[in-house]
């Protein structure tokens, strides 16, 4: 097992930090092209998958529920999100993307070019190894290969 401070581990940590920084920079730029803040874009991306309780959004983003309320308010004003009661517990409010919100989230995701070019330079086998290593680092379950 590698030491947390061996040179290779430190280099890998630095490279991961560089990837994360570049991703966030591009994500913020892409969000602004859609007249969204980075936080609004992240919430919209979550909502475009499925309706989510407001408290759960705050947990996923590691922020206060009041911040999520303000973000969803602004997405609602733009017609990108809506609140609705949870069908299983009407005391809980779900935030959900509207059709326009789902389209915006899809366009935003499609405009993120960071890593697409560098990843295209890797073979399918190399991309698979990278994906599997990242899943392992994050303790994510193995998933069947996508077609």
N, C-alpha and C positions, 0 to 999 in steps of 0.2 A: 504494500500500500504506500502511496506517495505521501511525502510530508507536505503539510500545508504551506511550507515556505521554501520548498525546493525550487530551483530556477525554472524548471519546465512548468510546474503548477503556477508560479507567478506569471510567467509569460502567457499561459492560457487564460488566466484571470484578466490580464491586461487586454488580450485580444477580445474576450467576451465583452469587456467594458466598452471597447471601441465599437464593436458591432451594435451594442445597445444604444450608445450615444448617437451613432449615425442613424439608426432606426428611428429614434425619438425625434431627431432633427427633421428627417424626411416626413415623418408622420405629422408633425406640427405644420410643415409646409403644405402637405397635401390637405390637411384639415382647413387651413386658411384659404386654400383655393375654392373650398366649398362653403366659405364664410362660417366656419366652425372653429371653436377653440379645440385644442387637443383633447381636453376633458369631454367636451360635447361629442367629439368624434368617437372617443372610446365608449361612452355610454350608448351612443347610437349603434355602434357595432354590436354591443351586447344585446340591445333591444331588437336588432334585426334578426337575431337567431330565434328568440322566443320572448314572450312577455315575462318580466322578472319583477319580484317584489322590490320595492324601493330600498328596503333595509339590506337585501341581498346585494344590490348594486353597490351600496356603500361598503359592504364587506369585500366584494371583489376588487374594488378600486382602493381599498384601504383608506377611506375618508369618512368624514362625518355625514350622517344621513341628511343634515340640513344642506350640505353642499350638493348632494344628489338632487334634492328638491329644487334648488335653483337651476341646476343644469337641465333637469326635465322640464321645468317651467319654460326655459328659453327654447328648448326643442319643440315644445307644444305650440308656442307663439308662432314658430316657423312652419307648423303643420307637419313636423317630422316625427312627432311622438304623441301619445295620448295616455291618459290614465284610465284604468278600468278596474272594476271590482274583481277579486279572485273568485272564480266560480265555486271553489270549494270552501272558501271562508270570506264572506263579504266584508269582514272587518279589515281585510288586507287589500291594499291598492297595488295593482300591477302597473308597471310602465311598459308600454309596447310601442314598437315602431309602426307608423302608418305606412301605407303603400309607398308614398313619396319618401319617407324615411328609409325604408328598405332599399329603394332605388339609389338614394344618396349614399348609403353605406356601401352598397355594391360598387358604385362609381369610385368612391374614395378608396376602397380596397384595391380596385383595379389600377388606381393611379400610383400606388406605392411600388416604385421600381427598385428601391434599395434591395440588394441581395439577389434580385432576379437574374441580372447579368452575371455576377460572380458564380451563382449557383448553376447557371446554364453552362459554365465552363467546367463543371464537374460531371463525371459520368453518373449514370443512374445508380450504379453500385456505390459510388462515393457519397451521393446524396442520401441514399438509404442508410449507409453507415452513420453519417452525420445525424440524420433524423433519429436513429435508434440510440445513439449516444446522448443526444439532447433529452430524449424521453427518459433514459436511464438516470441522467443527472437530476431531472425534475421528478423522479419517482412516479412517472406516468405509466399506466398499464400499456402493455403491447397491444397494438391494434392491427387488424388485418390490413395487408397492403391494399392500397386503393387501385382500382383498375386503371 
